[in-house]
Amino acid sequence: MSTAQMAISRQIIVLDFKEVGPEYVWASATVIIALGVTYWLVSAKRSHSSVE
């Protein structure tokens, strides 16, 4: 999960905003947010599992 976040984030950092449309930027932002939420949910589930 974190590897995917790093790859997408790196892609955003090197993105040339003059050449891509706003749809690509919004789609990339949506993917980053979805990966972040997924990572948070997985880590929350792991911390709950270790408590029991």
Secondary structure, DSSP 8 states (H G I E B T S, - for coil): -HHHHHHHHHHHHT--TTTS-HHHHHHHHHHHHHHHHHHHHHHHHHHHHHH-
